[in-house]
Amino acid sequence: MMRDMQRFVVAGGQAIATDSEGYLRSLSDWSEDFAMVLAREEGLQLTPEHWEVIRFLRSHYQEHGVQAQVRVMIRHFTRTWGPDRGSNHYLHDLFPVGGPQKQGNRLAGLLRTKGEH
């Protein structure tokens, strides 16, 4: 199956194993360097807003043991940034390759969700 193919992202001088789409094989391999290298590969320049979303995704996962649903992200960022910048549309503009649920989680070093292909 294509999604089981392994590749490596070199970050911080180490080769880090990911699946074919860039999701980490091991959560403990995540670093900010990894996020920056993967973002660059995906044509994304990380801004402070990107880092806010990435940190939110990581802390939500650590606190709840599950990835944040998009509606949870929208509720949080609407409170934090206001209704325009906290919207689903704006979050997808920030993460154009699959939105915050896919690209955001990938950059945050979270594993692929079961429903993704």
N, C-alpha and C positions, 0 to 999 in steps of 0.2 A: 504494500500500500504506500502511496506517495508520501503521506504525512509522517510515516515512520522513518523516513530517510534522515540521517544525521548530518549536520554541518557544524562548522566551528566559526565563532566570532572571536577575533583576537582583540582583547582589551586588557589594559594594565599589564601587557607583556605575557598574558596567558591565553591559551586557546580554550575557549569556553564552549562546551557542547550545547547545541540547540537542535530543534527539529528543523524540518525543511523550510518552515515559515519564520524561524527566528525565536520561537518560544524556548525558554530555558528547559534543559533536561532536569536540572537540579536547582531548586529555589535558592540554595545557599551560594550559588555561583554569581548572584547578582551584585553589581557595583554600579556606581554612577558612571564609571568609565564604560562599562558594558552598555548602559543606556545611551550614552553619547555616541559610541561607535555604531550601534544598531540604528539609531536615529539618522546618523549620517548616511548609512547604507540605504535607508528608506527615503532619503532626500529631505529630511526634516532638521531644521535648526532649532534646538531646544531653547525656549525662552523661560523666564521666571514662571509664567503661567503653566507651561508644560510641566515644570518641576513641581508646581503646586498640585497638579492633577496626579502626577506619578507618586508623590509622597502620600496624597490622600488614598490612592489605590493600595499602596503598600500598607499603610496604617489600618485601613479598613479590613484588609485581608488578615493582618496580624491580630486585630481585635476580634473579628467575627469568624475567622476560619473559612470564609467564602469571599469570592470576588464581588465587588460592588456592582449592583445592577445600575443600568443607565439612569433610571428614575431616582435612585439614591444619589448618584453623582449630580444630577440636575438640581435636586432639592438642596444639597450641600452648597454647590457653587452659585445657585441663585441667592442663597443667604449670604455667601461670602463676597461675591462679585456683583450682585444685582441681577435683575431679570434678563437683561440683554446678553451679558457675557456668561451667565449661568445656564443659558438655553442649550437644548439638544443640538441645535444648528451650530452654535458657536463652538461647542465641544467637538463636533465633527469637523469644523474648520481647523481646529487646533491639531486634530489627529485624522488627517485625510485618508490614510490607508487603513480603513476598517473602523474608524471612529474610536472613541475612548474605550469601548468594550474590548476591541481586538488590539489595535495599535497601542493604546494606553496600557493595557495589561501586559503586552509583550515588552514594552519599554520599562515597565515597572518590575519586570522579572517574574511575573506570575505565570502559572502554567495555563495552557490552553483549556478553555472551558469545555465541558463534555459536548455541548451542542454545536461547537464550531466545526467547520470543515475547512 
